[in-house]
Amino acid sequence: MRKVDMENYQLNPSRYELRNGNNPDAPLCPYGNKYQWIGYDLQEDEYVRFTKSVFKLLLNA
């Protein structure tokens, strides 16, 4: 799964959204558990991981 850092996020913030990890199509973490929150790239139509700085920004928005 691709990781999105603050630099890439700032280029086009509307491209990404934070989704609930309980969505049926959400991927599992490498240990087989569900993510509580997971990023989604609307342009590429795929789930992504956010760096901590991007994740915090989206949680506080």
C-alpha distance matrix in Angstrom:
0.0 3.8 6.6 9.8 13.0 16.5 17.7 15.2 15.6 19.4 19.5 19.0 18.6 19.6 16.5 14.4 15.3 14.8 15.0 16.4 14.3 17.2 16.6 17.1 14.1 11.6 9.2 10.6 9.8 10.1 13.8 14.2 15.0 14.3 12.9 15.9 14.2 10.8 10.2 10.6 11.2 14.6 15.1 12.2 12.4 8.7 7.0 5.7 6.7 10.2 12.3 15.4 17.7 15.9 15.4 19.1 20.2 18.8 20.3 23.6 23.8
3.8 0.0 3.8 6.6 9.9 13.4 14.2 11.6 12.5 16.1 16.1 16.0 16.0 17.3 14.3 12.5 14.2 14.4 15.5 17.6 16.1 19.4 18.7 19.6 16.5 14.1 12.4 14.0 12.9 13.3 17.0 17.6 18.1 17.1 15.0 17.5 15.1 11.6 9.9 10.2 9.8 13.4 13.5 11.0 12.1 9.0 7.9 5.2 6.1 8.6 10.5 14.1 15.7 13.8 14.2 17.9 18.4 17.5 19.5 22.5 22.5
6.6 3.8 0.0 3.8 6.5 10.1 11.4 9.6 10.3 13.8 14.5 14.8 14.4 16.4 13.9 11.8 13.4 13.3 15.1 17.2 16.1 19.7 19.4 21.0 18.3 15.4 14.0 15.1 13.4 14.1 17.4 18.5 18.4 17.3 14.6 16.5 14.0 11.0 9.2 10.6 10.6 14.3 14.7 13.1 14.3 11.4 9.5 5.8 4.6 5.6 6.8 10.5 12.0 10.5 11.2 14.7 15.3 14.9 17.0 19.7 20.0
9.8 6.6 3.8 0.0 3.8 6.9 8.2 6.2 6.4 10.0 10.9 11.3 10.8 13.3 11.2 9.3 11.4 12.0 14.6 17.2 17.0 20.6 20.2 22.2 19.6 16.8 16.2 17.7 16.2 17.5 20.6 21.5 20.9 19.3 16.2 17.4 14.3 11.5 8.8 9.9 9.3 12.9 13.2 12.6 14.0 12.0 10.4 6.8 6.1 4.9 6.2 9.8 10.1 7.9 9.7 12.9 12.7 12.5 15.2 17.4 17.3
13.0 9.9 6.5 3.8 0.0 3.8 5.5 5.6 6.1 8.7 10.4 11.8 11.2 14.4 13.2 11.5 13.5 13.9 16.9 19.4 19.4 23.2 23.1 25.4 23.0 20.0 19.4 20.5 18.5 19.6 22.5 23.9 23.1 21.6 18.3 19.0 16.0 13.9 11.5 13.1 12.6 15.9 16.2 16.0 17.6 15.7 14.0 10.4 8.8 6.2 5.2 8.3 7.7 6.6 9.4 11.7 11.4 12.4 15.0 16.6 16.8
16.5 13.4 10.1 6.9 3.8 0.0 3.8 5.5 4.9 6.0 8.7 10.4 9.5 13.2 12.9 11.6 13.5 14.2 17.7 20.4 21.0 24.7 24.6 27.3 25.2 22.2 22.1 23.2 21.5 22.9 25.5 26.8 25.6 23.9 20.3 20.4 17.2 15.5 13.0 14.6 14.0 16.7 17.0 17.7 19.3 18.0 16.4 13.1 11.6 8.3 7.2 8.9 6.6 5.6 9.3 10.6 9.4 11.0 14.0 14.8 14.7
17.7 14.2 11.4 8.2 5.5 3.8 0.0 3.8 5.5 5.4 6.7 9.6 10.2 13.8 13.3 13.0 15.6 17.0 20.4 23.4 23.9 27.6 27.2 29.6 27.1 24.5 24.3 25.7 24.0 25.1 28.0 29.3 28.5 26.8 23.4 23.7 20.5 18.4 15.4 16.3 14.9 17.3 16.9 17.5 19.9 18.9 18.0 14.8 13.9 11.2 10.3 12.5 10.3 9.3 13.0 14.4 12.8 14.3 17.5 18.1 17.6
15.2 11.6 9.6 6.2 5.6 5.5 3.8 0.0 3.8 5.5 5.3 7.4 8.5 11.6 10.3 10.3 13.4 15.2 18.4 21.6 22.1 25.6 24.8 27.0 24.3 21.9 21.8 23.6 22.4 23.6 26.8 27.6 27.0 25.1 21.9 22.6 19.2 16.6 13.3 13.5 11.5 13.9 13.2 13.8 16.2 15.5 15.0 12.1 12.1 10.2 10.5 13.4 11.8 9.8 13.0 15.2 13.6 14.1 17.6 18.7 17.8
15.6 12.5 10.3 6.4 6.1 4.9 5.5 3.8 0.0 3.8 5.5 5.8 5.3 8.7 8.1 7.5 10.3 12.2 15.6 18.8 19.8 23.3 22.5 25.1 22.7 20.3 20.7 22.6 21.6 23.4 26.3 26.9 25.7 23.5 20.1 20.3 16.7 14.5 11.1 11.5 10.1 12.3 12.4 13.6 15.4 14.8 14.0 11.4 11.3 8.8 9.8 12.0 10.2 7.3 10.4 12.5 10.5 10.6 14.2 15.3 14.1
19.4 16.1 13.8 10.0 8.7 6.0 5.4 5.5 3.8 0.0 3.8 5.4 5.5 9.2 9.8 10.1 12.7 14.8 18.4 21.7 23.1 26.5 25.7 28.4 26.2 23.8 24.5 26.3 25.2 27.1 29.9 30.6 29.3 27.0 23.5 23.3 19.7 17.9 14.5 14.9 13.3 14.8 14.7 16.4 18.4 18.2 17.6 15.2 15.0 12.2 12.5 14.1 11.4 9.2 12.6 13.8 11.0 11.9 15.6 15.7 14.2
19.5 16.1 14.5 10.9 10.4 8.7 6.7 5.3 5.5 3.8 0.0 3.8 6.5 9.2 9.1 10.6 13.9 16.6 19.9 23.4 24.7 27.9 26.7 29.1 26.5 24.6 25.2 27.4 26.6 28.2 31.3 31.8 30.9 28.6 25.3 25.5 21.8 19.5 15.9 15.4 12.9 14.0 12.9 14.8 17.3 17.7 17.9 15.7 16.3 14.2 14.9 17.1 14.8 12.4 15.6 17.3 14.6 15.0 18.7 19.2 17.3
19.0 16.0 14.8 11.3 11.8 10.4 9.6 7.4 5.8 5.4 3.8 0.0 3.8 5.6 5.6 7.8 11.1 14.3 17.4 21.0 22.6 25.6 24.1 26.5 24.0 22.4 23.4 26.0 25.6 27.6 30.6 30.7 29.6 27.0 23.9 23.9 20.1 17.8 14.0 13.0 10.5 10.8 10.2 12.7 14.7 15.6 16.0 14.6 15.7 13.9 15.5 17.6 15.6 12.4 15.1 17.0 14.1 13.6 17.4 18.0 15.7
18.6 16.0 14.4 10.8 11.2 9.5 10.2 8.5 5.3 5.5 6.5 3.8 0.0 3.8 5.3 5.9 8.3 11.2 14.5 18.1 20.0 22.9 21.7 24.5 22.4 20.6 21.9 24.2 23.9 26.3 29.0 29.0 27.5 24.7 21.4 20.9 17.1 15.3 11.8 11.4 9.9 10.4 11.2 13.6 14.8 15.3 15.0 13.5 14.3 12.1 13.8 15.3 13.3 9.9 12.1 13.8 10.8 9.9 13.7 14.3 12.0
19.6 17.3 16.4 13.3 14.4 13.2 13.8 11.6 8.7 9.2 9.2 5.6 3.8 0.0 3.8 5.5 7.4 11.0 13.7 17.4 19.6 22.1 20.4 23.1 21.1 19.8 21.7 24.4 24.6 27.2 29.9 29.4 27.9 24.8 21.8 21.2 17.4 15.6 12.2 10.8 9.2 8.4 9.5 12.6 13.2 14.5 14.7 14.3 15.7 14.2 16.6 18.1 16.5 12.8 14.3 16.1 13.2 11.3 14.8 15.7 12.8
16.5 14.3 13.9 11.2 13.2 12.9 13.3 10.3 8.1 9.8 9.1 5.6 5.3 3.8 0.0 3.8 7.0 10.6 13.0 16.7 18.3 21.0 19.0 21.3 18.8 17.6 19.2 22.1 22.4 24.8 27.7 27.2 26.0 23.1 20.4 20.5 16.7 14.2 10.5 8.4 5.9 5.4 6.0 8.9 9.8 11.1 11.8 11.5 13.6 12.8 15.6 17.7 16.7 13.0 14.3 16.9 14.6 12.6 16.1 17.6 15.2
14.4 12.5 11.8 9.3 11.5 11.6 13.0 10.3 7.5 10.1 10.6 7.8 5.9 5.5 3.8 0.0 3.8 7.0 9.7 13.4 14.9 17.8 16.2 18.8 16.6 14.8 16.4 19.0 19.2 21.8 24.4 24.0 22.6 19.7 16.8 16.7 12.9 10.5 6.9 5.6 4.7 5.9 8.1 9.7 9.8 10.0 9.5 8.9 10.5 9.7 12.7 14.7 14.1 10.3 10.9 13.8 12.1 9.7 12.8 14.9 13.0
15.3 14.2 13.4 11.4 13.5 13.5 15.6 13.4 10.3 12.7 13.9 11.1 8.3 7.4 7.0 3.8 0.0 3.8 6.4 10.0 12.2 14.8 13.5 16.5 15.0 13.1 15.2 17.6 18.1 21.1 23.3 22.6 20.7 17.5 14.6 14.0 10.2 8.6 5.8 5.3 6.8 7.5 10.7 12.1 11.0 10.9 9.6 9.6 10.8 10.1 13.3 14.5 14.3 10.6 10.0 12.6 11.3 8.0 10.5 12.9 11.1
14.8 14.4 13.3 12.0 13.9 14.2 17.0 15.2 12.2 14.8 16.6 14.3 11.2 11.0 10.6 7.0 3.8 0.0 3.8 7.0 9.1 12.0 11.5 14.9 13.9 11.4 13.5 15.3 15.6 18.9 20.7 20.0 17.7 14.5 11.4 10.3 6.6 5.8 4.6 6.2 9.1 10.5 13.8 14.5 13.0 11.9 9.6 9.5 9.7 9.1 12.3 12.7 13.3 10.0 8.1 10.7 10.5 7.0 8.2 11.4 10.6
15.0 15.5 15.1 14.6 16.9 17.7 20.4 18.4 15.6 18.4 19.9 17.4 14.5 13.7 13.0 9.7 6.4 3.8 0.0 3.8 6.2 8.5 7.8 11.3 10.8 8.6 11.4 13.2 14.3 17.9 19.4 18.0 15.7 12.1 9.7 8.7 5.7 5.3 5.9 6.8 10.3 11.3 14.9 15.1 12.7 11.5 9.1 10.3 11.0 11.5 14.9 15.3 16.5 13.5 11.1 13.7 14.0 10.4 10.7 14.1 13.5
16.4 17.6 17.2 17.2 19.4 20.4 23.4 21.6 18.8 21.7 23.4 21.0 18.1 17.4 16.7 13.4 10.0 7.0 3.8 0.0 3.8 5.4 6.1 9.8 10.5 8.2 11.0 12.0 13.3 17.1 17.8 16.2 13.4 9.7 7.8 6.2 4.8 6.3 8.6 10.0 13.7 14.8 18.4 18.3 15.6 14.0 11.3 12.6 12.8 13.6 16.5 16.5 18.1 15.7 12.7 14.8 15.9 12.5 11.6 15.1 15.2
14.3 16.1 16.1 17.0 19.4 21.0 23.9 22.1 19.8 23.1 24.7 22.6 20.0 19.6 18.3 14.9 12.2 9.1 6.2 3.8 0.0 3.8 5.5 8.3 8.8 5.8 7.8 8.3 9.8 13.6 14.2 12.4 9.8 6.0 4.7 4.7 4.7 5.6 8.9 10.5 14.3 15.9 19.2 18.3 15.7 13.4 10.3 11.7 11.6 13.3 16.2 16.4 18.7 16.6 13.5 16.1 17.7 14.7 13.9 17.6 18.1
17.2 19.4 19.7 20.6 23.2 24.7 27.6 25.6 23.3 26.5 27.9 25.6 22.9 22.1 21.0 17.8 14.8 12.0 8.5 5.4 3.8 0.0 3.8 6.2 8.3 6.8 9.3 9.6 11.9 15.6 15.6 13.1 10.4 6.8 7.4 7.0 8.1 9.3 12.4 13.3 17.0 18.0 21.4 20.5 17.4 15.6 13.0 15.0 15.3 17.1 20.0 20.1 22.4 20.2 17.1 19.3 20.9 17.7 16.6 20.1 20.5
16.6 18.7 19.4 20.2 23.1 24.6 27.2 24.8 22.5 25.7 26.7 24.1 21.7 20.4 19.0 16.2 13.5 11.5 7.8 6.1 5.5 3.8 0.0 3.8 5.5 5.3 8.8 10.5 13.4 16.9 17.6 14.9 12.9 9.4 9.7 9.9 9.7 9.6 11.8 11.6 14.9 15.4 18.7 18.0 14.6 13.2 11.4 14.1 15.4 17.3 20.7 21.3 23.3 20.6 17.9 20.5 21.5 18.0 17.6 21.1 20.8
17.1 19.6 21.0 22.2 25.4 27.3 29.6 27.0 25.1 28.4 29.1 26.5 24.5 23.1 21.3 18.8 16.5 14.9 11.3 9.8 8.3 6.2 3.8 0.0 3.8 5.7 8.4 10.2 13.7 16.7 17.3 14.1 13.0 10.1 11.6 12.6 12.8 12.3 14.3 13.8 16.7 17.0 20.0 18.7 15.1 13.8 12.5 15.7 17.2 19.8 23.1 24.1 26.2 23.6 21.1 23.9 24.9 21.6 21.3 24.8 24.5
14.1 16.5 18.3 19.6 23.0 25.2 27.1 24.3 22.7 26.2 26.5 24.0 22.4 21.1 18.8 16.6 15.0 13.9 10.8 10.5 8.8 8.3 5.5 3.8 0.0 3.8 6.4 9.4 12.7 15.5 16.9 14.1 13.5 10.9 11.7 13.4 12.8 11.1 12.5 11.3 13.8 14.3 16.9 15.2 11.8 10.2 9.4 12.9 15.0 17.8 21.3 22.8 24.9 22.1 20.0 23.2 24.0 20.8 21.1 24.7 24.2
11.6 14.1 15.4 16.8 20.0 22.2 24.5 21.9 20.3 23.8 24.6 22.4 20.6 19.8 17.6 14.8 13.1 11.4 8.6 8.2 5.8 6.8 5.3 5.7 3.8 0.0 3.8 6.7 9.5 12.7 14.2 11.8 10.9 8.0 8.1 10.1 9.4 7.6 9.6 9.4 12.5 13.9 16.6 14.9 12.0 9.5 7.4 10.2 11.7 14.5 17.8 19.2 21.5 18.9 16.7 19.9 21.0 18.0 18.2 21.9 21.8
9.2 12.4 14.0 16.2 19.4 22.1 24.3 21.8 20.7 24.5 25.2 23.4 21.9 21.7 19.2 16.4 15.2 13.5 11.4 11.0 7.8 9.3 8.8 8.4 6.4 3.8 0.0 3.8 6.6 9.2 11.1 9.0 9.0 7.3 7.8 11.0 10.7 8.6 10.6 10.9 13.6 15.7 17.9 15.5 13.2 10.0 7.6 9.7 10.8 14.1 17.1 18.7 21.4 19.3 17.1 20.5 22.0 19.5 19.7 23.5 23.8
10.6 14.0 15.1 17.7 20.5 23.2 25.7 23.6 22.6 26.3 27.4 26.0 24.2 24.4 22.1 19.0 17.6 15.3 13.2 12.0 8.3 9.6 10.5 10.2 9.4 6.7 3.8 0.0 3.8 6.5 7.6 5.4 5.4 4.9 6.5 10.1 10.9 9.8 12.5 13.8 16.6 19.0 21.3 18.9 16.8 13.5 10.7 11.8 11.8 15.0 17.3 18.5 21.6 20.1 17.6 20.7 22.8 20.6 20.2 24.0 24.9
9.8 12.9 13.4 16.2 18.5 21.5 24.0 22.4 21.6 25.2 26.6 25.6 23.9 24.6 22.4 19.2 18.1 15.6 14.3 13.3 9.8 11.9 13.4 13.7 12.7 9.5 6.6 3.8 0.0 3.8 5.4 5.3 5.4 6.0 6.2 9.9 10.8 9.8 12.5 14.5 17.2 20.2 22.2 19.9 18.4 14.8 11.6 11.5 10.3 13.3 15.0 16.0 19.4 18.4 16.0 19.0 21.4 19.8 19.4 23.1 24.3
10.1 13.3 14.1 17.5 19.6 22.9 25.1 23.6 23.4 27.1 28.2 27.6 26.3 27.2 24.8 21.8 21.1 18.9 17.9 17.1 13.6 15.6 16.9 16.7 15.5 12.7 9.2 6.5 3.8 0.0 3.8 5.5 7.5 9.4 10.0 13.6 14.4 13.2 15.4 17.2 19.5 22.6 24.2 21.5 20.4 16.7 13.9 13.4 12.1 15.2 16.3 17.6 21.2 20.6 18.6 21.5 24.0 22.7 22.5 26.1 27.5
13.8 17.0 17.4 20.6 22.5 25.5 28.0 26.8 26.3 29.9 31.3 30.6 29.0 29.9 27.7 24.4 23.3 20.7 19.4 17.8 14.2 15.6 17.6 17.3 16.9 14.2 11.1 7.6 5.4 3.8 0.0 3.8 5.7 8.9 10.2 13.5 15.3 14.9 17.7 19.8 22.5 25.5 27.4 24.8 23.4 19.8 16.8 16.5 15.0 17.8 18.7 19.3 23.0 22.7 20.2 22.7 25.6 24.3 23.5 27.1 28.8
14.2 17.6 18.5 21.5 23.9 26.8 29.3 27.6 26.9 30.6 31.8 30.7 29.0 29.4 27.2 24.0 22.6 20.0 18.0 16.2 12.4 13.1 14.9 14.1 14.1 11.8 9.0 5.4 5.3 5.5 3.8 0.0 3.8 6.9 9.4 12.7 14.7 14.3 17.3 18.9 21.8 24.3 26.5 24.0 22.0 18.6 15.9 16.4 15.6 18.6 20.2 20.9 24.4 23.6 21.0 23.7 26.3 24.5 23.7 27.4 28.8
15.0 18.1 18.4 20.9 23.1 25.6 28.5 27.0 25.7 29.3 30.9 29.6 27.5 27.9 26.0 22.6 20.7 17.7 15.7 13.4 9.8 10.4 12.9 13.0 13.5 10.9 9.0 5.4 5.4 7.5 5.7 3.8 0.0 3.8 6.5 9.3 11.8 12.3 15.8 17.8 21.1 23.5 26.0 24.0 21.9 18.6 15.5 16.0 14.9 17.4 19.0 19.2 22.6 21.8 18.8 21.2 23.9 22.0 20.8 24.4 26.0
14.3 17.1 17.3 19.3 21.6 23.9 26.8 25.1 23.5 27.0 28.6 27.0 24.7 24.8 23.1 19.7 17.5 14.5 12.1 9.7 6.0 6.8 9.4 10.1 10.9 8.0 7.3 4.9 6.0 9.4 8.9 6.9 3.8 0.0 3.8 6.4 8.7 9.4 13.0 14.9 18.4 20.6 23.4 21.7 19.3 16.3 13.1 14.0 13.3 15.6 17.7 17.9 21.0 19.8 16.6 19.1 21.5 19.2 18.0 21.7 22.9
12.9 15.0 14.6 16.2 18.3 20.3 23.4 21.9 20.1 23.5 25.3 23.9 21.4 21.8 20.4 16.8 14.6 11.4 9.7 7.8 4.7 7.4 9.7 11.6 11.7 8.1 7.8 6.5 6.2 10.0 10.2 9.4 6.5 3.8 0.0 3.8 5.3 6.2 10.0 12.5 16.1 18.5 21.4 20.0 18.0 15.0 11.4 11.6 10.3 12.2 14.3 14.3 17.3 16.0 12.8 15.3 17.7 15.6 14.5 18.2 19.5
15.9 17.5 16.5 17.4 19.0 20.4 23.7 22.6 20.3 23.3 25.5 23.9 20.9 21.2 20.5 16.7 14.0 10.3 8.7 6.2 4.7 7.0 9.9 12.6 13.4 10.1 11.0 10.1 9.9 13.6 13.5 12.7 9.3 6.4 3.8 0.0 3.8 6.9 10.5 13.3 17.0 19.1 22.3 21.6 19.4 16.9 13.4 13.5 12.0 12.9 14.9 14.1 16.7 15.5 11.9 13.7 16.1 13.8 12.0 15.6 17.1
14.2 15.1 14.0 14.3 16.0 17.2 20.5 19.2 16.7 19.7 21.8 20.1 17.1 17.4 16.7 12.9 10.2 6.6 5.7 4.8 4.7 8.1 9.7 12.8 12.8 9.4 10.7 10.9 10.8 14.4 15.3 14.7 11.8 8.7 5.3 3.8 0.0 3.8 7.0 9.9 13.5 15.7 18.9 18.4 16.5 14.2 10.8 10.7 9.5 9.9 12.4 12.1 14.3 12.4 9.0 11.4 13.2 10.6 9.5 13.3 14.3
10.8 11.6 11.0 11.5 13.9 15.5 18.4 16.6 14.5 17.9 19.5 17.8 15.3 15.6 14.2 10.5 8.6 5.8 5.3 6.3 5.6 9.3 9.6 12.3 11.1 7.6 8.6 9.8 9.8 13.2 14.9 14.3 12.3 9.4 6.2 6.9 3.8 0.0 3.8 6.7 10.2 12.7 15.7 14.9 13.2 10.6 7.1 7.0 6.5 7.8 11.0 11.9 14.0 11.6 9.0 12.3 13.6 11.0 11.2 15.0 15.3
10.2 9.9 9.2 8.8 11.5 13.0 15.4 13.3 11.1 14.5 15.9 14.0 11.8 12.2 10.5 6.9 5.8 4.6 5.9 8.6 8.9 12.4 11.8 14.3 12.5 9.6 10.6 12.5 12.5 15.4 17.7 17.3 15.8 13.0 10.0 10.5 7.0 3.8 0.0 3.8 6.8 9.7 12.3 12.0 10.8 8.7 5.7 4.9 5.5 6.3 10.0 11.6 12.8 9.8 8.3 11.9 12.3 9.7 11.2 14.6 14.3
10.6 10.2 10.6 9.9 13.1 14.6 16.3 13.5 11.5 14.9 15.4 13.0 11.4 10.8 8.4 5.6 5.3 6.2 6.8 10.0 10.5 13.3 11.6 13.8 11.3 9.4 10.9 13.8 14.5 17.2 19.8 18.9 17.8 14.9 12.5 13.3 9.9 6.7 3.8 0.0 3.8 6.1 9.0 8.7 7.2 5.9 4.3 5.4 8.0 9.1 12.9 15.0 15.8 12.3 11.6 15.1 14.7 11.9 13.9 17.1 16.0
11.2 9.8 10.6 9.3 12.6 14.0 14.9 11.5 10.1 13.3 12.9 10.5 9.9 9.2 5.9 4.7 6.8 9.1 10.3 13.7 14.3 17.0 14.9 16.7 13.8 12.5 13.6 16.6 17.2 19.5 22.5 21.8 21.1 18.4 16.1 17.0 13.5 10.2 6.8 3.8 0.0 3.8 5.5 5.6 5.6 5.4 6.1 6.5 9.6 10.4 13.9 16.5 16.7 13.2 13.5 16.9 16.0 13.6 16.3 18.9 17.4
14.6 13.4 14.3 12.9 15.9 16.7 17.3 13.9 12.3 14.8 14.0 10.8 10.4 8.4 5.4 5.9 7.5 10.5 11.3 14.8 15.9 18.0 15.4 17.0 14.3 13.9 15.7 19.0 20.2 22.6 25.5 24.3 23.5 20.6 18.5 19.1 15.7 12.7 9.7 6.1 3.8 0.0 3.8 5.7 4.9 7.1 8.7 10.2 13.3 13.9 17.4 19.7 19.6 15.9 16.2 19.3 17.9 15.1 17.9 20.3 18.1
15.1 13.5 14.7 13.2 16.2 17.0 16.9 13.2 12.4 14.7 12.9 10.2 11.2 9.5 6.0 8.1 10.7 13.8 14.9 18.4 19.2 21.4 18.7 20.0 16.9 16.6 17.9 21.3 22.2 24.2 27.4 26.5 26.0 23.4 21.4 22.3 18.9 15.7 12.3 9.0 5.5 3.8 0.0 3.8 5.5 8.1 10.7 11.6 14.8 15.5 18.6 21.4 21.1 17.5 18.5 21.6 19.9 17.7 20.8 22.9 20.7
12.2 11.0 13.1 12.6 16.0 17.7 17.5 13.8 13.6 16.4 14.8 12.7 13.6 12.6 8.9 9.7 12.1 14.5 15.1 18.3 18.3 20.5 18.0 18.7 15.2 14.9 15.5 18.9 19.9 21.5 24.8 24.0 24.0 21.7 20.0 21.6 18.4 14.9 12.0 8.7 5.6 5.7 3.8 0.0 3.8 5.5 8.7 9.8 13.4 14.9 18.1 21.2 21.5 18.1 18.8 22.3 21.2 19.1 21.9 24.4 22.7
12.4 12.1 14.3 14.0 17.6 19.3 19.9 16.2 15.4 18.4 17.3 14.7 14.8 13.2 9.8 9.8 11.0 13.0 12.7 15.6 15.7 17.4 14.6 15.1 11.8 12.0 13.2 16.8 18.4 20.4 23.4 22.0 21.9 19.3 18.0 19.4 16.5 13.2 10.8 7.2 5.6 4.9 5.5 3.8 0.0 3.8 7.1 9.6 13.3 15.2 18.7 21.5 22.1 18.6 18.6 22.1 21.3 18.6 21.0 23.8 22.1
8.7 9.0 11.4 12.0 15.7 18.0 18.9 15.5 14.8 18.2 17.7 15.6 15.3 14.5 11.1 10.0 10.9 11.9 11.5 14.0 13.4 15.6 13.2 13.8 10.2 9.5 10.0 13.5 14.8 16.7 19.8 18.6 18.6 16.3 15.0 16.9 14.2 10.6 8.7 5.9 5.4 7.1 8.1 5.5 3.8 0.0 3.8 6.5 10.2 12.7 16.2 19.0 20.2 17.0 16.7 20.4 20.2 17.6 19.7 22.8 21.7
7.0 7.9 9.5 10.4 14.0 16.4 18.0 15.0 14.0 17.6 17.9 16.0 15.0 14.7 11.8 9.5 9.6 9.6 9.1 11.3 10.3 13.0 11.4 12.5 9.4 7.4 7.6 10.7 11.6 13.9 16.8 15.9 15.5 13.1 11.4 13.4 10.8 7.1 5.7 4.3 6.1 8.7 10.7 8.7 7.1 3.8 0.0 3.8 7.1 9.9 13.4 15.9 17.5 14.6 13.7 17.4 17.8 15.3 16.9 20.3 19.7
5.7 5.2 5.8 6.8 10.4 13.1 14.8 12.1 11.4 15.2 15.7 14.6 13.5 14.3 11.5 8.9 9.6 9.5 10.3 12.6 11.7 15.0 14.1 15.7 12.9 10.2 9.7 11.8 11.5 13.4 16.5 16.4 16.0 14.0 11.6 13.5 10.7 7.0 4.9 5.4 6.5 10.2 11.6 9.8 9.6 6.5 3.8 0.0 3.8 6.5 9.9 12.7 14.3 11.7 11.2 15.1 15.5 13.7 15.6 18.8 18.5
6.7 6.1 4.6 6.1 8.8 11.6 13.9 12.1 11.3 15.0 16.3 15.7 14.3 15.7 13.6 10.5 10.8 9.7 11.0 12.8 11.6 15.3 15.4 17.2 15.0 11.7 10.8 11.8 10.3 12.1 15.0 15.6 14.9 13.3 10.3 12.0 9.5 6.5 5.5 8.0 9.6 13.3 14.8 13.4 13.3 10.2 7.1 3.8 0.0 3.8 6.7 9.3 11.5 9.6 8.8 12.5 13.7 12.4 13.9 17.1 17.6
10.2 8.6 5.6 4.9 6.2 8.3 11.2 10.2 8.8 12.2 14.2 13.9 12.1 14.2 12.8 9.7 10.1 9.1 11.5 13.6 13.3 17.1 17.3 19.8 17.8 14.5 14.1 15.0 13.3 15.2 17.8 18.6 17.4 15.6 12.2 12.9 9.9 7.8 6.3 9.1 10.4 13.9 15.5 14.9 15.2 12.7 9.9 6.5 3.8 0.0 3.8 6.4 7.9 5.8 5.7 9.3 10.2 9.6 11.4 14.2 14.8
12.3 10.5 6.8 6.2 5.2 7.2 10.3 10.5 9.8 12.5 14.9 15.5 13.8 16.6 15.6 12.7 13.3 12.3 14.9 16.5 16.2 20.0 20.7 23.1 21.3 17.8 17.1 17.3 15.0 16.3 18.7 20.2 19.0 17.7 14.3 14.9 12.4 11.0 10.0 12.9 13.9 17.4 18.6 18.1 18.7 16.2 13.4 9.9 6.7 3.8 0.0 3.8 5.5 5.5 6.2 8.7 10.1 10.9 12.3 14.5 15.7
15.4 14.1 10.5 9.8 8.3 8.9 12.5 13.4 12.0 14.1 17.1 17.6 15.3 18.1 17.7 14.7 14.5 12.7 15.3 16.5 16.4 20.1 21.3 24.1 22.8 19.2 18.7 18.5 16.0 17.6 19.3 20.9 19.2 17.9 14.3 14.1 12.1 11.9 11.6 15.0 16.5 19.7 21.4 21.2 21.5 19.0 15.9 12.7 9.3 6.4 3.8 0.0 3.8 5.6 5.1 6.1 8.6 10.0 10.5 12.3 14.3
17.7 15.7 12.0 10.1 7.7 6.6 10.3 11.8 10.2 11.4 14.8 15.6 13.3 16.5 16.7 14.1 14.3 13.3 16.5 18.1 18.7 22.4 23.3 26.2 24.9 21.5 21.4 21.6 19.4 21.2 23.0 24.4 22.6 21.0 17.3 16.7 14.3 14.0 12.8 15.8 16.7 19.6 21.1 21.5 22.1 20.2 17.5 14.3 11.5 7.9 5.5 3.8 0.0 3.8 5.5 5.3 6.2 8.8 10.1 10.9 12.5
15.9 13.8 10.5 7.9 6.6 5.6 9.3 9.8 7.3 9.2 12.4 12.4 9.9 12.8 13.0 10.3 10.6 10.0 13.5 15.7 16.6 20.2 20.6 23.6 22.1 18.9 19.3 20.1 18.4 20.6 22.7 23.6 21.8 19.8 16.0 15.5 12.4 11.6 9.8 12.3 13.2 15.9 17.5 18.1 18.6 17.0 14.6 11.7 9.6 5.8 5.5 5.6 3.8 0.0 3.8 5.5 5.1 6.3 8.7 10.1 10.7
15.4 14.2 11.2 9.7 9.4 9.3 13.0 13.0 10.4 12.6 15.6 15.1 12.1 14.3 14.3 10.9 10.0 8.1 11.1 12.7 13.5 17.1 17.9 21.1 20.0 16.7 17.1 17.6 16.0 18.6 20.2 21.0 18.8 16.6 12.8 11.9 9.0 9.0 8.3 11.6 13.5 16.2 18.5 18.8 18.6 16.7 13.7 11.2 8.8 5.7 6.2 5.1 5.5 3.8 0.0 3.8 5.4 5.2 6.2 8.7 10.0
19.1 17.9 14.7 12.9 11.7 10.6 14.4 15.2 12.5 13.8 17.3 17.0 13.8 16.1 16.9 13.8 12.6 10.7 13.7 14.8 16.1 19.3 20.5 23.9 23.2 19.9 20.5 20.7 19.0 21.5 22.7 23.7 21.2 19.1 15.3 13.7 11.4 12.3 11.9 15.1 16.9 19.3 21.6 22.3 22.1 20.4 17.4 15.1 12.5 9.3 8.7 6.1 5.3 5.5 3.8 0.0 3.8 5.5 5.1 6.2 8.6
20.2 18.4 15.3 12.7 11.4 9.4 12.8 13.6 10.5 11.0 14.6 14.1 10.8 13.2 14.6 12.1 11.3 10.5 14.0 15.9 17.7 20.9 21.5 24.9 24.0 21.0 22.0 22.8 21.4 24.0 25.6 26.3 23.9 21.5 17.7 16.1 13.2 13.6 12.3 14.7 16.0 17.9 19.9 21.2 21.3 20.2 17.8 15.5 13.7 10.2 10.1 8.6 6.2 5.1 5.4 3.8 0.0 3.8 5.6 5.4 6.3
18.8 17.5 14.9 12.5 12.4 11.0 14.3 14.1 10.6 11.9 15.0 13.6 9.9 11.3 12.6 9.7 8.0 7.0 10.4 12.5 14.7 17.7 18.0 21.6 20.8 18.0 19.5 20.6 19.8 22.7 24.3 24.5 22.0 19.2 15.6 13.8 10.6 11.0 9.7 11.9 13.6 15.1 17.7 19.1 18.6 17.6 15.3 13.7 12.4 9.6 10.9 10.0 8.8 6.3 5.2 5.5 3.8 0.0 3.8 5.5 5.1
20.3 19.5 17.0 15.2 15.0 14.0 17.5 17.6 14.2 15.6 18.7 17.4 13.7 14.8 16.1 12.8 10.5 8.2 10.7 11.6 13.9 16.6 17.6 21.3 21.1 18.2 19.7 20.2 19.4 22.5 23.5 23.7 20.8 18.0 14.5 12.0 9.5 11.2 11.2 13.9 16.3 17.9 20.8 21.9 21.0 19.7 16.9 15.6 13.9 11.4 12.3 10.5 10.1 8.7 6.2 5.1 5.6 3.8 0.0 3.8 5.6
23.6 22.5 19.7 17.4 16.6 14.8 18.1 18.7 15.3 15.7 19.2 18.0 14.3 15.7 17.6 14.9 12.9 11.4 14.1 15.1 17.6 20.1 21.1 24.8 24.7 21.9 23.5 24.0 23.1 26.1 27.1 27.4 24.4 21.7 18.2 15.6 13.3 15.0 14.6 17.1 18.9 20.3 22.9 24.4 23.8 22.8 20.3 18.8 17.1 14.2 14.5 12.3 10.9 10.1 8.7 6.2 5.4 5.5 3.8 0.0 3.8
23.8 22.5 20.0 17.3 16.8 14.7 17.6 17.8 14.1 14.2 17.3 15.7 12.0 12.8 15.2 13.0 11.1 10.6 13.5 15.2 18.1 20.5 20.8 24.5 24.2 21.8 23.8 24.9 24.3 27.5 28.8 28.8 26.0 22.9 19.5 17.1 14.3 15.3 14.3 16.0 17.4 18.1 20.7 22.7 22.1 21.7 19.7 18.5 17.6 14.8 15.7 14.3 12.5 10.7 10.0 8.6 6.3 5.1 5.6 3.8 0.0
